[in-house]
Structures are given as C-alpha cells and as structure tokens.
Amino acid sequence: KRVAKNNSHENTKRLTREYEPGETVLLRKDNHPQANPTPLLNGIHTVTAVRTNGTLVLDKGKYMETVHIRRVVPIKF
C-alpha cells in the first residue's frame, strides 16, 4: 500500500511525452566511460515511426535506427 502511494506521489511531477513522426530529436550516446570529455548527445534526427513497445525509428541519413524513448531528447524550436 505504501509503495503504491509513493509511486503515485512521484508520478505527479512526471511529464508524459507523445512522439509523432516528423519530430526532431537528439540521441543520447551509450554510457561508455570516455578518457576525454565528449558530448553526451548525438546529432539532430527525425522520427519516422513510433512503435507501441516504447521505441522510435529514427532517420539517421543512410540508415534507420530503432531506439528506446529513454535515449532521445525532444528538440524545441
């Protein structure tokens, strides 16, 4: 009972985000330790498809990549 109460309290501040095809997003790089400081986000990519299992299909120029929604950051213009 207490777990459900804590979860509902934490989720009140969570923002829900619905991605749509045609949106532009930044892609987070994998969490591999680097010797030199490198950017954490990678390029501007276009969402081509949204799947029901929590993944997006991104157009990366020469190929399409399927990534989880936790790895993308929406761009606000």
C-alpha positions in Angstrom: 0.0 0.0 0.0 2.8 2.4 0.9 4.7 1.6 -2.3 1.6 2.5 -4.4 1.2 5.8 -2.5 4.9 6.7 -3.0 4.7 5.8 -6.7 1.6 8.0 -7.3 3.3 10.8 -5.4 6.5 10.5 -7.6 4.5 10.3 -10.8 2.6 13.5 -10.2 5.5 15.6 -11.4 6.3 13.3 -14.4 5.7 14.8 -17.8 4.2 12.5 -20.4 5.5 12.8 -23.9 3.9 11.5 -27.0 6.2 11.4 -30.0 4.9 11.8 -33.5 6.5 11.1 -36.9 8.3 14.1 -38.3 9.5 15.4 -35.0 13.2 16.2 -34.5 15.1 14.7 -31.5 18.6 14.4 -30.1 20.0 10.9 -29.4 21.9 10.2 -26.2 25.1 8.3 -26.6 25.7 4.9 -24.8 27.1 5.2 -21.3 30.6 4.0 -22.0 33.3 5.8 -20.0 35.5 8.0 -22.2 39.0 9.3 -21.5 38.3 12.7 -23.0 35.2 14.7 -22.4 32.8 14.0 -25.2 29.3 15.3 -25.9 26.5 13.3 -24.4 24.0 13.9 -27.2 24.4 13.0 -30.9 23.0 14.9 -33.9 19.6 16.0 -34.9 17.5 13.1 -36.1 13.9 12.8 -37.5 11.4 10.4 -36.0 10.0 8.3 -38.9 7.8 5.9 -36.8 6.5 5.4 -33.3 6.1 1.9 -32.1 3.8 0.7 -29.3 6.6 -1.0 -27.4 8.3 2.3 -26.4 10.7 2.5 -29.3 11.1 5.1 -32.1 12.5 4.6 -35.6 15.0 7.4 -36.3 16.2 8.5 -39.8 20.0 8.7 -39.5 20.7 9.6 -43.1 22.0 6.4 -44.7 20.0 4.0 -42.4 17.2 3.8 -39.9 17.8 3.0 -36.3 15.3 1.7 -33.7 16.0 3.3 -30.2 14.1 3.3 -26.9 12.4 6.5 -25.9 14.6 6.9 -22.9 17.6 7.5 -25.2 16.0 10.5 -27.0 15.6 14.2 -26.0 13.0 16.3 -27.9 14.2 19.5 -29.5 12.1 22.6 -29.0 12.4 25.2 -31.8 
